[in-house]
Amino acid sequence: MNDAKLVHMANQIALNLQSLPEEAAVAAIAEHMKSFWTPAMRQALLAHGPTDLSPLCRRALEQLR
């Protein structure tokens, strides 16, 4: 899976969870990625960095490190 697709998927997760309080949304994004994404997908997104990611996704990435 390419980086653009992973970024799109991550931002879609954040969009779906943005109605939660910020801290809860960040935790839910990180938990979703831990539960449903393969380790390779998470590593690829971490390697890609925060470029093009929503602020909520950026914070969730920090929790995944």
Secondary structure, 3 states (H helix, E strand, C coil): CCHHHHHHHHHHHHHHHCCCCHHHHHHHHHHHHHHHCCHHHHHHHHHHCCCCCCHHHHHHHHHHC
